[in-house]
Amino acid sequence: HFRHPFTLVSLFILRRNLAMTENSMHQARATLSAQSSVRKMTLTGVCVALLAASAYISFPLPFTPAMVTALTIMVNFVAFVMTPKEAGLTLLIYLLLGIVGVPVFVGGTSGIAKIIGPTGGFNIGFLVAAMVMSAVRGKSHDFKKLIMTGIFVGMPIIYIGGCISMYAVNRVSVWATLLTAVIPFLFGDVVKVVIAAMMAVRVSKFRVGA
């Protein structure tokens, strides 16, 4: 069939524009993906640094090898602002840095002894708790939900880890384990969950606004 030259030219221009549009969309997706990767890497680096810095804000108690530390605030914060995968990666990097000798553990300490020693279960608990809390909260940044998640999900996981290592290494009774790994920290850890939730809500609002 004969087609008018104007129709053929229009079809050619249309096809070219569609191809250009498709190419532009691919470039835009690639750019967005790259920007997203950079943001995730930056967030991970910042959170690892905050974990390390908060670990220095610690003080000992005379009746337990565990220390009162601001690190717990940042573990909750990581869980409240990151996905489970991101939170797990962040805590894993933090733990690996400490294991190889970087003084990022509580009180500015480091080494494998902080993983296999009496308080090692707390460090492993931080990793597990961060991922599980993040998964439980989903995409929610509701203040009350974050607090409930931290108290009823995160704290028990961390305490279980701490109790296991305390009991296994120190060879003490269950009651003595609770007295050194759980009871002295209950009130303070609830307060730290609330602080972390407040920080996470503020950060989430800032990110949405941006």
QUIKA-V575211 format. One record per backbone hydrogen bond with DSSP energy under -1.0 kcal/mol. CO is the residue of the C=O (numbers start at 0). NH is the residue of the N-H. E is the energy in kcal/mol with one decimal. If there is no record, write none. Layout:
CO:NH:E  CO:NH:E
//
This chain:
3:7:-1.8  4:8:-2.5  5:9:-2.2  6:10:-2.3  7:11:-2.2  8:12:-2.6  9:13:-2.6  10:14:-2.6  11:15:-2.3  12:16:-2.6  13:17:-2.4  14:18:-2.3  15:19:-2.5  16:20:-2.7  17:21:-2.6  18:22:-2.4  19:23:-2.4  20:24:-2.2  21:25:-2.2  22:26:-2.3  23:27:-2.5  24:28:-2.6  25:29:-2.4  26:30:-2.5  27:31:-2.8  28:32:-2.6  29:33:-2.3  30:34:-2.7  31:35:-2.6  32:36:-2.2  33:37:-2.3  34:38:-2.4  35:39:-2.4  36:40:-2.5  37:41:-2.6  38:42:-2.8  39:43:-2.5  40:44:-2.4  41:45:-2.6  42:46:-2.5  43:47:-2.4  44:48:-2.1  45:49:-2.4  46:50:-2.4  47:51:-2.4  48:52:-2.6  49:53:-2.6  50:54:-1.5  52:55:-1.1  53:56:-1.3  54:106:-2.9  55:57:-1.7  56:69:-2.2  58:67:-2.3  60:63:-1.1  67:58:-2.2  69:73:-1.3  70:74:-2.1  71:75:-2.0  72:76:-2.4  73:77:-2.7  74:78:-1.9  75:79:-1.9  76:80:-1.3  77:81:-1.7  82:86:-3.2  83:87:-2.5  84:88:-2.4  85:89:-2.6  86:90:-2.4  87:91:-2.3  88:92:-2.6  89:93:-2.1  90:94:-2.6  91:95:-2.6  92:96:-2.4  93:97:-1.8  94:98:-2.4  95:99:-2.1  96:101:-2.4  97:110:-3.3  101:103:-2.5  104:107:-2.1  108:104:-2.4  110:113:-1.4  111:114:-1.9  111:115:-2.0  112:116:-1.6  116:119:-1.5  118:122:-1.0  119:123:-2.1  120:124:-2.5  121:125:-2.2  122:126:-1.4  123:127:-2.2  124:128:-3.2  125:129:-2.3  126:130:-1.5  127:131:-2.5  128:132:-3.0  129:133:-1.8  130:134:-2.1  131:135:-2.5  132:136:-2.5  133:137:-1.2  136:139:-1.9  141:145:-2.5  142:146:-2.0  143:147:-2.6  144:148:-2.5  145:149:-2.5  146:150:-2.6  147:151:-2.7  148:152:-1.5  148:153:-2.1  149:154:-2.6  152:156:-1.5  153:157:-2.4  154:158:-2.7  155:159:-2.7  156:160:-2.1  157:161:-2.4  158:162:-3.0  159:163:-2.3  160:164:-1.9  161:165:-2.5  162:166:-2.8  163:167:-2.4  164:168:-2.4  165:169:-2.2  166:170:-1.2  172:176:-2.1  173:177:-2.3  174:178:-2.1  175:179:-1.2  176:180:-2.2  177:181:-1.8  177:182:-2.2  181:184:-1.9  184:188:-2.7  185:189:-1.9  186:190:-2.0  187:191:-2.2  188:192:-1.9  189:193:-2.0  190:194:-2.2  191:195:-2.4  192:196:-2.5  193:197:-2.3  194:198:-2.3  195:199:-2.6  196:200:-2.4  197:201:-1.9  198:202:-2.5  199:203:-2.7  200:204:-2.0  201:205:-2.0  202:206:-2.5  203:207:-2.2  204:208:-2.4  205:209:-1.8
//
